[in-house]
Amino acid sequence: MRRARASILVLAVLAAAAVALLSVELGMGAIGFGEAHLADPCTSKPRLSEGGIFGSVDAAVQRFALSGLNGAACSLHTTREELALSFTPALGTKKVRWTRSTIETALRNGIRRAAHDTVGGIFGDVLAFALDNAIARPIAFFLGELSG
């Protein structure tokens, strides 16, 4: 009888501990574990930590690349992730249809956004203008609009 009471007490304590742990986990957001929360590419800006001189350069390059993807995705009304998946059509995303127009729009808006997010202000405007003009001929050549 004493053993049965001890067993029931142990089971009750274990059940209470299990309920408490589940409550804590659910309270901390376990119900949404594994859900993707995609940022809006039109409003989000990459935040990268910078450490030392090489960390600053690395962070600036990453910020430029991510901002470029944000700008391209925003102009094509898609997410950054769907844009990246569209480069490999076998992965199944059909949101972005690549045409001459979408390629040019994505490249130009991506470069403008990257210049503004990375440098900002009037210097961002100057950098965006310079990069836009520097890539104008390569884009046209890439799209087959120029010969030679």
DSSP file (Angstrom, degrees, kcal/mol; ACC not computed):
  #  RESIDUE AA STRUCTURE BP1 BP2  ACC     N-H-->O    O-->H-N    N-H-->O    O-->H-N    TCO  KAPPA ALPHA  PHI   PSI    X-CA   Y-CA   Z-CA
    1    1 A M     >        0   0    0      0, 0.0     4,-2.1     0, 0.0     5,-0.2   0.000 360.0 360.0 360.0 -42.7    0.0    0.0    0.0
    2    2 A R  H  >  +     0   0    0      1,-0.2     4,-2.1     2,-0.2     5,-0.2   0.895 360.0  51.1 -63.9 -38.8    2.8    2.3    0.9
    3    3 A R  H  > S+     0   0    0      1,-0.2     4,-2.3     2,-0.2    -1,-0.2   0.876 107.7  52.6 -66.1 -38.2    4.5    1.5   -2.4
    4    4 A A  H  > S+     0   0    0      2,-0.2     4,-2.3     1,-0.2    -1,-0.2   0.901 109.7  48.4 -65.4 -41.7    1.3    2.2   -4.4
    5    5 A R  H  X S+     0   0    0     -4,-2.1     4,-2.5     2,-0.2    -2,-0.2   0.906 111.6  49.9 -64.4 -41.6    1.0    5.7   -2.7
    6    6 A A  H  X S+     0   0    0     -4,-2.1     4,-2.5     2,-0.2    -2,-0.2   0.901 111.3  49.1 -63.9 -40.5    4.6    6.4   -3.5
    7    7 A S  H  X S+     0   0    0     -4,-2.3     4,-2.5     2,-0.2    -2,-0.2   0.910 111.8  48.3 -65.1 -42.5    4.2    5.4   -7.1
    8    8 A I  H  X S+     0   0    0     -4,-2.3     4,-2.4     2,-0.2    -2,-0.2   0.898 111.6  50.4 -64.9 -40.2    1.0    7.5   -7.4
    9    9 A L  H  X S+     0   0    0     -4,-2.5     4,-2.4     2,-0.2    -2,-0.2   0.918 110.9  48.5 -63.1 -44.7    2.9   10.5   -5.9
   10   10 A V  H  X S+     0   0    0     -4,-2.5     4,-2.6     1,-0.2    -2,-0.2   0.924 112.6  48.7 -61.6 -44.7    5.8   10.1   -8.3
   11   11 A L  H  X S+     0   0    0     -4,-2.5     4,-2.5     1,-0.2    -2,-0.2   0.896 111.0  50.3 -62.6 -40.1    3.4    9.9  -11.3
   12   12 A A  H  X S+     0   0    0     -4,-2.4     4,-2.5     2,-0.2    -2,-0.2   0.908 111.6  47.8 -64.7 -42.5    1.6   13.0  -10.1
   13   13 A V  H  X S+     0   0    0     -4,-2.4     4,-2.6     2,-0.2    -2,-0.2   0.926 113.2  47.9 -64.1 -44.7    4.8   14.9   -9.7
   14   14 A L  H  X S+     0   0    0     -4,-2.6     4,-2.4     2,-0.2    -2,-0.2   0.897 112.2  49.5 -63.0 -40.6    6.0   13.8  -13.2
   15   15 A A  H  X S+     0   0    0     -4,-2.5     4,-2.4     2,-0.2    -2,-0.2   0.912 111.8  48.4 -64.7 -42.8    2.6   14.7  -14.7
   16   16 A A  H  X S+     0   0    0     -4,-2.5     4,-2.4     2,-0.2    -2,-0.2   0.902 112.0  49.4 -63.7 -40.9    2.7   18.2  -13.0
   17   17 A A  H  X S+     0   0    0     -4,-2.6     4,-2.7     2,-0.2    -2,-0.2   0.904 110.7  50.4 -64.4 -41.0    6.3   18.7  -14.3
   18   18 A A  H  X S+     0   0    0     -4,-2.4     4,-2.5     2,-0.2    -2,-0.2   0.922 111.7  47.1 -63.2 -44.3    5.2   17.7  -17.8
   19   19 A V  H  X S+     0   0    0     -4,-2.4     4,-2.3     2,-0.2    -2,-0.2   0.908 112.8  49.9 -62.9 -42.5    2.3   20.1  -17.8
   20   20 A A  H  X S+     0   0    0     -4,-2.4     4,-2.4     2,-0.2    -2,-0.2   0.930 111.9  47.3 -63.3 -45.9    4.5   22.9  -16.4
   21   21 A L  H  X S+     0   0    0     -4,-2.7     4,-2.6     1,-0.2    -2,-0.2   0.908 112.6  48.9 -63.0 -42.6    7.2   22.3  -19.1
   22   22 A L  H  X S+     0   0    0     -4,-2.5     4,-2.6     2,-0.2     5,-0.2   0.899 111.0  50.8 -63.5 -39.8    4.6   22.2  -21.9
   23   23 A S  H  X S+     0   0    0     -4,-2.3     4,-2.3    -5,-0.2    -2,-0.2   0.920 111.5  47.3 -63.3 -43.7    3.1   25.4  -20.6
   24   24 A V  H  X S+     0   0    0     -4,-2.4     4,-1.5     2,-0.2    -2,-0.2   0.935 113.1  48.6 -63.3 -46.5    6.4   27.1  -20.6
   25   25 A E  H  <>S+     0   0    0     -4,-2.6     5,-2.2     1,-0.2     3,-0.2   0.916 113.2  46.5 -61.6 -45.0    7.3   25.9  -24.1
   26   26 A L  H ><5S+     0   0    0     -4,-2.6     3,-1.3     1,-0.2     5,-0.4   0.888 110.6  53.8 -64.6 -38.2    4.0   27.0  -25.5
   27   27 A G  H 3<5S+     0   0    0     -4,-2.3    -1,-0.2     1,-0.3    -2,-0.2   0.790 105.8  53.8 -65.2 -27.6    4.3   30.3  -23.7
   28   28 A M  T 3<5S-     0   0    0     -4,-1.5    -1,-0.3    -3,-0.2    -2,-0.2   0.351 129.7 -91.2 -91.2   6.6    7.7   30.9  -25.4
   29   29 A G  T X 5S+     0   0    0     -3,-1.3     3,-1.3    -4,-0.2    -3,-0.2   0.669  77.9 140.7 100.3  17.5    6.3   30.3  -28.9
   30   30 A A  G > < +     0   0    0     -5,-2.2     3,-1.5     1,-0.3    -4,-0.2   0.754  65.6  70.9 -64.5 -22.7    6.8   26.6  -29.4
   31   31 A I  G 3  S+     0   0    0     -5,-0.4    -1,-0.3     1,-0.3    -5,-0.1   0.822 102.9  42.4 -64.5 -29.1    3.4   26.5  -31.2
   32   32 A G  G X  S+     0   0    0     -3,-1.3     3,-1.9    -6,-0.1    -1,-0.3   0.221  81.9 139.9-101.0  14.0    4.9   28.4  -34.2
   33   33 A F  T <  S+     0   0    0     -3,-1.5     3,-0.1     1,-0.3    -3,-0.1  -0.360  70.9  19.4 -61.6 131.4    8.2   26.5  -34.3
   34   34 A G  T 3  S+     0   0    0      1,-0.3     2,-0.3    -2,-0.1    -1,-0.3   0.305  89.8 130.0  92.9  -9.0    9.3   25.8  -37.8
   35   35 A E    <   -     0   0    0     -3,-1.9     2,-0.4     1,-0.0    -1,-0.3  -0.601  57.5-127.4 -78.4 138.6    7.1   28.5  -39.4
   36   36 A A        -     0   0    0     -2,-0.3     2,-0.7    -3,-0.1    -1,-0.0  -0.729  16.1-162.6 -87.0 131.3    8.9   30.8  -41.8
   37   37 A H        -     0   0    0     -2,-0.4     2,-0.4     2,-0.0    -2,-0.0  -0.885  14.2-161.5-113.3  97.0    8.5   34.5  -41.1
   38   38 A L        -     0   0    0     -2,-0.7     2,-0.1     1,-0.1    -2,-0.0  -0.633  13.7-127.9 -86.0 133.3    9.6   36.2  -44.4
   39   39 A A        -     0   0    0     -2,-0.4    41,-0.4     1,-0.1    -1,-0.1  -0.468  25.9-106.4 -77.4 148.6   10.5   39.8  -44.2
   40   40 A D    >>  -     0   0    0      1,-0.2     4,-2.3    -2,-0.1     3,-1.2  -0.663  25.9-151.1 -72.9 117.3    8.9   42.3  -46.6
   41   41 A P  T 34 S+     0   0    0      0, 0.0    33,-0.2     0, 0.0    -1,-0.2   0.719  91.1  61.5 -67.3 -18.7   11.6   43.2  -49.1
   42   42 A C  T 34 S+     0   0    0      1,-0.1    -2,-0.0    32,-0.1    29,-0.0   0.728 119.7  21.7 -79.0 -20.5   10.2   46.6  -49.6
   43   43 A T  T <4 S+     0   0    0     -3,-1.2     2,-0.2    27,-0.0    -1,-0.1   0.608 100.0  95.4-120.9 -17.7   10.7   47.7  -46.0
   44   44 A S     <  -     0   0    0     -4,-2.3    26,-0.0    26,-0.1    -5,-0.0  -0.498  49.2-163.6 -84.0 147.9   13.3   45.5  -44.4
   45   45 A K        -     0   0    0     -2,-0.2     2,-0.1    25,-0.0    18,-0.0  -0.992  28.2-110.3-125.3 135.5   17.0   46.5  -44.2
   46   46 A P        -     0   0    0      0, 0.0     2,-0.6     0, 0.0    21,-0.0  -0.413  26.6-157.7 -65.7 136.9   19.7   43.9  -43.5
   47   47 A R        +     0   0    0     -2,-0.1     2,-0.4     2,-0.0    -2,-0.0  -0.958  18.6 172.2-116.8 112.5   21.3   44.3  -40.0
   48   48 A L        -     0   0    0     -2,-0.6     2,-0.2    11,-0.0    11,-0.0  -0.949  30.9-120.3-123.4 140.9   24.7   42.8  -39.8
   49   49 A S        -     0   0    0     -2,-0.4     2,-0.4     2,-0.0    10,-0.0  -0.523  24.1-149.3 -78.3 146.3   27.2   43.0  -37.0
   50   50 A E        +     0   0    0     -2,-0.2     2,-0.4     9,-0.1     6,-0.1  -0.961  15.8 179.2-119.7 132.5   30.6   44.5  -37.8
   51   51 A G     >  -     0   0    0     -2,-0.4     4,-1.1     1,-0.2     5,-0.1  -0.944  54.2 -29.8-136.3 114.8   33.8   43.5  -36.0
   52   52 A G  H  > S-     0   0    0     -2,-0.4     4,-1.8     3,-0.2    -1,-0.2  -0.055  94.5 -57.5  71.5-178.6   37.1   45.1  -36.8
   53   53 A I  H  > S+     0   0    0      1,-0.2     4,-1.8     2,-0.2    -1,-0.2   0.898 138.7  44.8 -68.2 -41.1   38.2   46.4  -40.2
   54   54 A F  H  > S+     0   0    0      1,-0.2     4,-2.7     2,-0.2    -1,-0.2   0.851 111.0  54.6 -73.1 -32.5   37.6   43.2  -42.1
   55   55 A G  H  X S+     0   0    0     -4,-1.1     4,-2.7     2,-0.2    -1,-0.2   0.874 107.3  51.1 -64.6 -37.3   34.3   42.7  -40.4
   56   56 A S  H  X S+     0   0    0     -4,-1.8     4,-2.2     2,-0.2    -2,-0.2   0.907 112.6  44.9 -66.5 -42.5   33.2   46.1  -41.5
   57   57 A V  H  X S+     0   0    0     -4,-1.8     4,-2.4     2,-0.2    -2,-0.2   0.933 115.0  48.3 -66.3 -46.1   34.1   45.4  -45.1
   58   58 A D  H  X S+     0   0    0     -4,-2.7     4,-2.5     1,-0.2    -2,-0.2   0.925 112.6  48.2 -60.3 -45.5   32.5   42.0  -45.0
   59   59 A A  H  X S+     0   0    0     -4,-2.7     4,-2.8     1,-0.2    -1,-0.2   0.888 110.8  51.5 -63.7 -39.1   29.3   43.4  -43.4
   60   60 A A  H  X S+     0   0    0     -4,-2.2     4,-2.4     2,-0.2    -1,-0.2   0.908 111.0  47.5 -65.3 -41.6   29.2   46.2  -46.1
   61   61 A V  H  X S+     0   0    0     -4,-2.4     4,-2.4     2,-0.2    -2,-0.2   0.926 114.7  45.9 -65.1 -44.3   29.5   43.6  -48.9
   62   62 A Q  H  X S+     0   0    0     -4,-2.5     4,-2.8     2,-0.2     5,-0.3   0.909 112.5  50.7 -64.9 -41.2   26.8   41.4  -47.4
   63   63 A R  H  X S+     0   0    0     -4,-2.8     4,-2.5     1,-0.2     5,-0.2   0.908 110.5  50.0 -61.6 -42.4   24.5   44.5  -46.7
   64   64 A F  H  X S+     0   0    0     -4,-2.4     4,-2.1     2,-0.2    -2,-0.2   0.930 113.4  45.5 -61.8 -46.3   25.0   45.5  -50.4
   65   65 A A  H  X S+     0   0    0     -4,-2.4     4,-2.2     2,-0.2    -2,-0.2   0.926 115.8  45.0 -65.5 -45.7   24.1   42.1  -51.7
   66   66 A L  H  X S+     0   0    0     -4,-2.8     4,-2.3     2,-0.2    -1,-0.2   0.882 113.3  50.1 -67.8 -37.4   21.1   41.6  -49.4
   67   67 A S  H  X S+     0   0    0     -4,-2.5     4,-2.7    -5,-0.3    -1,-0.2   0.880 109.0  53.3 -66.7 -36.9   19.8   45.1  -50.1
   68   68 A G  H  X S+     0   0    0     -4,-2.1     4,-2.3    -5,-0.2    -2,-0.2   0.918 109.7  47.1 -62.4 -43.3   20.2   44.4  -53.8
   69   69 A L  H  X S+     0   0    0     -4,-2.2     4,-2.8     2,-0.2     5,-0.2   0.897 111.6  52.0 -64.2 -39.7   18.1   41.3  -53.5
   70   70 A N  H  X S+     0   0    0     -4,-2.3     4,-2.8     2,-0.2    -2,-0.2   0.932 110.6  47.8 -60.7 -45.9   15.5   43.2  -51.5
   71   71 A G  H  X S+     0   0    0     -4,-2.7     4,-2.1    39,-0.2    39,-0.2   0.908 114.3  45.7 -62.9 -43.1   15.3   45.9  -54.2
   72   72 A A  H  X S+     0   0    0     -4,-2.3     4,-1.3     2,-0.2    -2,-0.2   0.930 115.1  47.1 -65.3 -45.5   14.9   43.4  -56.9
   73   73 A A  H  <>S+     0   0    0     -4,-2.8     5,-2.3     1,-0.2     4,-0.3   0.902 111.3  51.5 -64.2 -41.4   12.3   41.3  -55.0
   74   74 A C  H ><5S+     0   0    0     -4,-2.8     3,-1.3     1,-0.2    -1,-0.2   0.926 109.2  49.6 -62.0 -45.1   10.3   44.4  -54.1
   75   75 A S  H 3<5S+     0   0    0     -4,-2.1    -1,-0.2     1,-0.3    -2,-0.2   0.776 113.8  46.3 -67.2 -24.6   10.2   45.6  -57.7
   76   76 A L  T 3<5S-     0   0    0     -4,-1.3    -1,-0.3    -3,-0.2    -2,-0.2   0.346 112.3-121.0 -97.5   5.2    9.0   42.2  -58.8
   77   77 A H  T < 5S+     0   0    0     -3,-1.3     2,-0.3    -4,-0.3    -3,-0.2   0.916  76.0 104.1  56.8  49.8    6.4   42.0  -56.0
   78   78 A T  S   <S-     0   0    0     -5,-2.3    -1,-0.2    -6,-0.1     2,-0.2  -0.811  73.9 -89.5-141.5-179.0    7.9   38.8  -54.5
   79   79 A T     >  -     0   0    0     -2,-0.3     4,-2.2    -3,-0.1     5,-0.2  -0.599  33.3-114.7 -94.8 162.6   10.0   37.8  -51.5
   80   80 A R  H  > S+     0   0    0    -41,-0.4     4,-2.2    -2,-0.2     5,-0.1   0.878 118.1  51.4 -60.5 -38.4   13.8   37.6  -51.4
   81   81 A E  H  > S+     0   0    0      2,-0.2     4,-2.3     1,-0.2    -1,-0.2   0.909 109.5  47.8 -67.9 -43.1   13.5   33.9  -50.9
   82   82 A E  H  > S+     0   0    0      2,-0.2     4,-1.6     1,-0.2    14,-0.2   0.867 110.8  53.4 -65.8 -35.0   11.2   33.3  -53.9
   83   83 A L  H  X S+     0   0    0     -4,-2.2     4,-0.5     2,-0.2    -2,-0.2   0.938 109.8  46.7 -63.2 -46.6   13.4   35.5  -56.0
   84   84 A A  H >< S+     0   0    0     -4,-2.2     3,-1.1     1,-0.2     4,-0.3   0.900 112.2  50.8 -63.5 -39.9   16.5   33.4  -55.1
   85   85 A L  H >< S+     0   0    0     -4,-2.3     3,-1.5     1,-0.2     6,-0.4   0.785  98.0  68.0 -67.8 -26.3   14.5   30.2  -55.8
   86   86 A S  H 3< S+     0   0    0     -4,-1.6    -1,-0.2     1,-0.3    -2,-0.2   0.697  84.2  71.3 -68.9 -16.7   13.4   31.5  -59.2
   87   87 A F  T << S+     0   0    0     -3,-1.1    -1,-0.3    -4,-0.5    -2,-0.2   0.726 103.3  44.3 -69.5 -19.4   17.0   31.2  -60.4
   88   88 A T  S X  S-     0   0    0     -3,-1.5     3,-2.3    -4,-0.3     5,-0.3  -0.822  73.1-172.0-123.9  89.4   16.5   27.4  -60.4
   89   89 A P  G >  S+     0   0    0      0, 0.0     3,-1.8     0, 0.0    -1,-0.1   0.738  77.8  72.8 -57.1 -24.7   13.1   26.7  -61.9
   90   90 A A  G 3  S+     0   0    0      1,-0.3    -4,-0.1     2,-0.1    -5,-0.0   0.679  81.3  73.8 -64.9 -15.6   13.2   23.0  -60.9
   91   91 A L  G <  S-     0   0    0     -3,-2.3    -1,-0.3    -6,-0.4    -5,-0.1   0.588 110.4-115.9 -78.0  -8.8   12.7   24.0  -57.3
   92   92 A G    <   +     0   0    0     -3,-1.8     2,-0.4     1,-0.3    -2,-0.1   0.363  66.3 136.0 101.0  -6.3    9.0   24.7  -58.1
   93   93 A T        +     0   0    0     -5,-0.3    -1,-0.3    -8,-0.2    -2,-0.1  -0.633  20.3 173.8 -80.0 132.7    8.5   28.4  -57.5
   94   94 A K        +     0   0    0     -2,-0.4    -1,-0.1     1,-0.1   -12,-0.0   0.243  51.3 100.1-117.3   9.2    6.5   30.0  -60.3
   95   95 A K  S    S+     0   0    0      1,-0.1     2,-0.6   -13,-0.1    -1,-0.1   0.873  78.3  53.4 -68.7 -37.5    6.1   33.5  -58.8
   96   96 A V        -     0   0    0    -14,-0.2     2,-0.6    -3,-0.1    -1,-0.1  -0.886  66.2-166.5-105.6 121.8    8.8   35.2  -60.9
   97   97 A R        -     0   0    0     -2,-0.6     2,-0.5     2,-0.0     5,-0.1  -0.933  21.0-135.8-105.0 117.6    8.7   34.8  -64.6
   98   98 A W        +     0   0    0     -2,-0.6     2,-0.3   -12,-0.1     3,-0.0  -0.630  39.2 149.2 -82.9 120.5   12.0   35.9  -66.2
   99   99 A T     >  -     0   0    0     -2,-0.5     4,-2.4     1,-0.0     5,-0.2  -0.810  62.8 -93.9-131.9 174.3   11.8   38.1  -69.2
  100  100 A R  H  > S+     0   0    0     -2,-0.3     4,-2.3     1,-0.2     5,-0.2   0.909 126.9  50.1 -56.7 -41.2   14.0   40.9  -70.6
  101  101 A S  H  > S+     0   0    0      1,-0.2     4,-2.8     2,-0.2     5,-0.2   0.921 110.5  46.8 -66.5 -44.7   11.9   43.4  -68.7
  102  102 A T  H  > S+     0   0    0      2,-0.2     4,-2.6     1,-0.2     5,-0.2   0.875 112.1  51.5 -68.3 -34.8   12.0   41.6  -65.4
  103  103 A I  H  X S+     0   0    0     -4,-2.4     4,-2.6     2,-0.2     5,-0.2   0.951 114.0  43.0 -63.8 -48.4   15.7   41.1  -65.6
  104  104 A E  H  X S+     0   0    0     -4,-2.3     4,-2.6    -5,-0.2     5,-0.3   0.924 115.9  48.3 -65.2 -43.9   16.4   44.7  -66.3
  105  105 A T  H  X S+     0   0    0     -4,-2.8     4,-2.5    -5,-0.2     5,-0.3   0.934 113.5  47.4 -60.2 -47.0   13.9   45.9  -63.7
  106  106 A A  H  X S+     0   0    0     -4,-2.6     4,-2.1    -5,-0.2    -2,-0.2   0.922 114.5  45.9 -62.9 -45.5   15.4   43.6  -61.0
  107  107 A L  H  X S+     0   0    0     -4,-2.6     4,-2.3    -5,-0.2     5,-0.2   0.946 116.1  44.0 -64.8 -48.4   19.0   44.5  -61.8
  108  108 A R  H  X S+     0   0    0     -4,-2.6     4,-2.3    -5,-0.2    -2,-0.2   0.944 117.9  42.9 -64.2 -48.5   18.4   48.3  -61.9
  109  109 A N  H  X S+     0   0    0     -4,-2.5     4,-2.4    -5,-0.3    -1,-0.2   0.853 113.2  53.8 -68.8 -33.2   16.2   48.4  -58.8
  110  110 A G  H  X S+     0   0    0     -4,-2.1     4,-2.4    -5,-0.3   -39,-0.2   0.927 110.8  45.5 -63.6 -44.6   18.4   46.0  -56.9
  111  111 A I  H  X S+     0   0    0     -4,-2.3     4,-2.4     2,-0.2    -2,-0.2   0.906 113.4  49.6 -67.2 -41.5   21.5   48.2  -57.5
  112  112 A R  H  X S+     0   0    0     -4,-2.3     4,-2.2    -5,-0.2    -2,-0.2   0.943 113.3  46.0 -61.4 -47.1   19.6   51.4  -56.6
  113  113 A R  H  X S+     0   0    0     -4,-2.4     4,-2.9     1,-0.2     5,-0.3   0.913 112.3  51.0 -63.3 -42.5   18.4   49.9  -53.4
  114  114 A A  H  X S+     0   0    0     -4,-2.4     4,-2.4     1,-0.2     5,-0.3   0.912 110.3  49.2 -62.7 -42.5   21.8   48.5  -52.5
  115  115 A A  H  X>S+     0   0    0     -4,-2.4     4,-2.2     1,-0.2     5,-1.3   0.915 114.6  44.7 -63.5 -42.7   23.5   51.8  -53.1
  116  116 A H  H  <5S+     0   0    0     -4,-2.2    -2,-0.2     3,-0.2    -1,-0.2   0.910 116.6  44.4 -69.5 -41.9   20.9   53.7  -50.9
  117  117 A D  H  <5S+     0   0    0     -4,-2.9    -2,-0.2    -5,-0.2    -1,-0.2   0.862 120.1  40.7 -71.1 -34.8   20.9   51.1  -48.1
  118  118 A T  H  <5S+     0   0    0     -4,-2.4    -2,-0.2    -5,-0.3    -3,-0.2   0.920 136.1  12.3 -80.9 -45.5   24.7   50.7  -48.0
  119  119 A V  T  <5S-     0   0    0     -4,-2.2    -3,-0.2    -5,-0.3     4,-0.1   0.875  91.0-171.7-100.7 -49.9   25.8   54.3  -48.4
  120  120 A G     >< +     0   0    0     -5,-1.3     4,-2.0     1,-0.2     3,-0.4   0.106  39.7  39.3  79.2 167.0   22.7   56.4  -48.0
  121  121 A G  H  > S-     0   0    0      2,-0.2     4,-1.6     1,-0.2     3,-0.2  -0.067 120.3 -26.2  57.8-152.3   21.9   60.1  -48.5
  122  122 A I  H  > S+     0   0    0      1,-0.2     4,-2.5     2,-0.2    -1,-0.2   0.826 139.4  57.6 -64.8 -32.8   23.3   62.1  -51.4
  123  123 A F  H  > S+     0   0    0     -3,-0.4     4,-2.7     1,-0.2    -1,-0.2   0.864 104.4  52.1 -67.3 -34.0   26.3   59.7  -51.7
  124  124 A G  H  X S+     0   0    0     -4,-2.0     4,-2.7    -3,-0.2    -2,-0.2   0.888 109.2  50.2 -65.0 -39.5   23.9   56.8  -52.1
  125  125 A D  H  X S+     0   0    0     -4,-1.6     4,-2.5     2,-0.2    -2,-0.2   0.925 112.9  45.9 -63.0 -44.9   22.2   58.8  -55.0
  126  126 A V  H  X S+     0   0    0     -4,-2.5     4,-2.7     2,-0.2    -2,-0.2   0.927 114.6  47.3 -64.7 -45.1   25.6   59.4  -56.6
  127  127 A L  H  X S+     0   0    0     -4,-2.7     4,-2.9     2,-0.2     5,-0.3   0.913 112.4  49.5 -63.2 -42.5   26.6   55.8  -56.2
  128  128 A A  H  X S+     0   0    0     -4,-2.7     4,-2.6     2,-0.2    -2,-0.2   0.917 112.7  47.7 -62.3 -43.1   23.3   54.5  -57.5
  129  129 A F  H  X S+     0   0    0     -4,-2.5     4,-2.3     2,-0.2     5,-0.2   0.930 113.9  47.0 -63.0 -45.7   23.6   56.9  -60.6
  130  130 A A  H  X S+     0   0    0     -4,-2.7     4,-2.3     2,-0.2    -2,-0.2   0.929 115.8  43.9 -63.5 -46.0   27.2   55.8  -61.2
  131  131 A L  H  X S+     0   0    0     -4,-2.9     4,-2.0     2,-0.2    -1,-0.2   0.898 111.6  54.1 -66.5 -39.5   26.4   52.1  -60.9
  132  132 A D  H  X S+     0   0    0     -4,-2.6     4,-0.6    -5,-0.3    -2,-0.2   0.919 114.1  41.2 -60.3 -44.2   23.3   52.4  -63.0
  133  133 A N  H  X S+     0   0    0     -4,-2.3     4,-0.6     1,-0.2     3,-0.3   0.847 111.7  56.4 -72.7 -33.5   25.2   54.1  -65.8
  134  134 A A  H  < S+     0   0    0     -4,-2.3    -2,-0.2     1,-0.2    -1,-0.2   0.833 114.7  38.1 -67.8 -31.1   28.1   51.7  -65.5
  135  135 A I  H  X S+     0   0    0     -4,-2.0     4,-2.6     1,-0.1     5,-0.3   0.497  90.3  92.8 -98.5  -2.4   25.9   48.7  -65.9
  136  136 A A  H  X S+     0   0    0     -4,-0.6     4,-2.0    -3,-0.3     5,-0.2   0.930  91.7  41.2 -57.7 -47.6   23.6   50.1  -68.6
  137  137 A R  H  X S+     0   0    0     -4,-0.6     4,-2.8     1,-0.2     5,-0.2   0.939 114.4  50.6 -68.6 -46.9   25.7   48.8  -71.5
  138  138 A P  H  > S+     0   0    0      0, 0.0     4,-2.9     0, 0.0    -1,-0.2   0.882 110.8  50.3 -59.6 -35.4   26.3   45.4  -69.9
  139  139 A I  H  X S+     0   0    0     -4,-2.6     4,-2.4     2,-0.2    -2,-0.2   0.951 112.4  46.3 -64.8 -47.5   22.6   44.9  -69.2
  140  140 A A  H  <>S+     0   0    0     -4,-2.0     5,-3.1    -5,-0.3     6,-0.7   0.901 115.2  47.0 -61.6 -40.1   21.7   45.8  -72.8
  141  141 A F  H ><5S+     0   0    0     -4,-2.8     3,-1.4     3,-0.2    -1,-0.2   0.925 111.3  51.3 -66.4 -43.7   24.4   43.5  -74.1
  142  142 A F  H 3<5S+     0   0    0     -4,-2.9    -2,-0.2     1,-0.3    -1,-0.2   0.869 110.5  49.1 -60.2 -37.6   23.3   40.7  -71.7
  143  143 A L  T 3<5S-     0   0    0     -4,-2.4    -1,-0.3    -5,-0.2    -2,-0.2   0.467 118.0-114.2 -82.5  -1.4   19.8   41.1  -73.0
  144  144 A G  T < 5S+     0   0    0     -3,-1.4    -3,-0.2    -4,-0.3    -2,-0.1   0.708  80.5 124.3  79.1  20.6   21.0   41.0  -76.6
  145  145 A E      < +     0   0    0     -5,-3.1     2,-0.4    -6,-0.2    -4,-0.2   0.622  66.4  51.7 -89.1 -13.8   20.0   44.5  -77.4
  146  146 A L  S    S-     0   0    0     -6,-0.7     2,-0.4    -9,-0.1    -2,-0.1  -0.916  76.1-138.1-119.7 148.5   23.5   45.5  -78.6
  147  147 A S              0   0    0     -2,-0.4    -6,-0.0     1,-0.2    -2,-0.0  -0.861 360.0 360.0-103.9 142.8   25.6   43.8  -81.1
  148  148 A G              0   0    0     -2,-0.4    -1,-0.2    -7,-0.1    -7,-0.1   0.441 360.0 360.0  89.6 360.0   29.4   43.4  -80.5
